[in-house]
Structures are given as structure tokens and as C-alpha cells.
């Protein structure tokens, strides 16, 4: 596979703005590993190979175990995730699978996450999901290739 064009964020010089959003997300008080789990799961759902590739690499750099990295896709049934991480993953899934569920993020999912995260942290998780979905769509549309830097 070959990319159709260079990543649109680079072409349109949007990288600075996106980096500011990432900076805001990372200032939300959520553990970086939780944000990376959210990123990886949303990317898996959307089938975005470049984002899954980068998410796995980021998790490895964070010294996450291969079990945790490999089982994010089946986190519901894997014993490697805390209740807090599961709540963040459930929120990420619900916010990513909007087409599968007209209700979107249910009160039960939101309340489950709110048990572990305060308002600022919830905002950071929601923003991470949104940024991930943005990149998933950019990468899919332009056929970006996993492992290739922009």
C-alpha cells in the first residue's frame, strides 16, 4: 500500500495546533498509560494501522507488558487491566462506536468512568478519543502506511 498524499495535518500546517491539543490532553491529570490505552483501543476499533502501530510503540516505550499491549482488543475478558483502565476503555469504545449505538455514550458508561476520573480527567480522555478518531480518519482516507513517519 502507498499513501495517497502526505498526511493532511502536515500539508495544512496543522501539526502545531494538534500538538497544542495533545499538550492540553496531557495536562488533564490522566496517567499517560491510560491515555495510550484509550488511543490504542479507538485505533483498533477504527482499523487504523498507523495509529495502532504508534500506540503499540508508545506503550512499549512506557515499559508496558506485551500481554497488556496484545490484549487491549479484548480488554473486557483480560485480567491485565485495572477497573480504572476498564472504565476509560469503555468510554473510549462508546465514544468511538457512535454509528453502532444511537445513544452514544450511555449514562452507565459515563458514570462508570466518573467513578475514577474527575471532570478535568474526563475531558482529557474525551479529547484523546476525539484526537485519535481524527487521526484514524485522516490516515484511512489518505491511506497512510503503518511505520512510516510523516
C-alpha positions, -999 to 999 in steps of 0.1 A, spaced: 0 0 0 11 35 -7 -1 67 8 -23 88 -15 -9 121 -1 13 132 27 -6 134 60 -31 163 57 -21 177 91 14 182 77 3 196 44 -20 222 61 5 230 88 -20 219 114 7 200 134 13 229 158 -24 232 166 -27 194 171 4 194 194 -13 221 215 -44 198 218 -21 169 229 -4 192 254 -39 201 268 -48 164 270 -16 156 288 -22 183 313 -56 168 323 -41 146 351 -47 112 335 -19 87 336 -1 86 303 -6 48 301 -44 52 304 -44 78 276 -23 54 254 -47 25 261 -76 48 250 -57 58 219 -48 22 210 -83 9 216 -100 35 195 -75 30 167 -81 -8 168 -119 -2 165 -113 21 135 -88 -3 119 -61 24 117 -28 5 112 -6 36 116 -22 46 149 -22 10 162 15 8 153 23 40 170 2 32 200 19 -2 205 53 15 202 43 42 227 32 15 251 64 -4 247 84 28 254 63 31 286 75 -4 295 40 -19 293 39 -57 291 33 -75 258 3 -91 275 -13 -57 281 -5 -44 247 -17 -76 229 -49 -79 249 -62 -43 246 -85 -55 218 -102 -80 243 -98 -60 275 -133 -70 287 -121 -106 291 -84 -100 301 -72 -99 337 -44 -73 329 -64 -41 333 -75 -22 364 -111 -11 370 -100 25 363 -84 14 329 -115 -6 321 -137 24 327 -115 46 304 -116 18 277 -154 15 280 -157 53 275 -133 52 245 -152 24 229 -186 41 234 -173 74 221 -157 57 191 -186 34 181 -212 62 177 -225 46 145 -231 13 163 -252 29 190 -276 58 185 -274 66 223 -237 71 220 -221 72 254 -246 58 279 -251 72 314 -238 38 327 -206 41 308 -201 78 317 -210 72 353 -186 42 354 -157 65 342 -168 93 366 -162 69 395 -125 71 387 -119 104 369 -127 139 378 -142 164 353 -108 176 340 -96 140 336 -128 130 318 -123 160 295 -88 147 288 -100 112 279 -128 125 257 -103 148 239 -79 119 235 -106 98 219 -115 127 196 -79 133 185 -74 96 179 -106 94 158 -94 125 139 -61 108 131 -78 75 123 -99 92 97 -71 112 82 -49 81 80 -77 59 65 -88 84 39 -52 91 27 -40 55 32 -11 63 54 12 33 59 20 19 94 56 25 104 62 54 81 70 88 96 53 119 81 
